[in-house]
Amino acid sequence: MGSQTSSHLTLEEHRELSREIRAARARLRELCDVVAGVYGPRNPAAFSFLKIADSMESLCHDLQAQVLHDYPGYDVDDLYV
């Protein structure tokens, strides 16, 4: 990976990214429910969906921390979570 720079996403880019991620998380939950409903929650595919959902949750917390760092004092407390 290259060297890190001091640039960051704009506030509008964070807002757009958060909208996209919220939509993806909602769709992922729907798909997980379908697979778990058909094959059961202990099915490997259902388990993989749950792992992906957990990873998305972690990503959202990381992005929330990033936007708080990038824009201190702005109302961004619940942008990603």
TAWO-V854914 format. One record per pair of residues at least 24 apart in sequence whose C-alpha atoms are under 8 Angstrom apart, sorted by the first residue. I is the first residue (numbers start at 1). J is the second residue. Records with the same first field share a line. If there is no record, write none. Layout:
# TAWO-V854914
I=J + J
This chain:
# TAWO-V854914
8=70
11=67 + 71
14=67
15=79
18=79 + 80
21=80
22=80
25=53 + 56
28=53
29=53
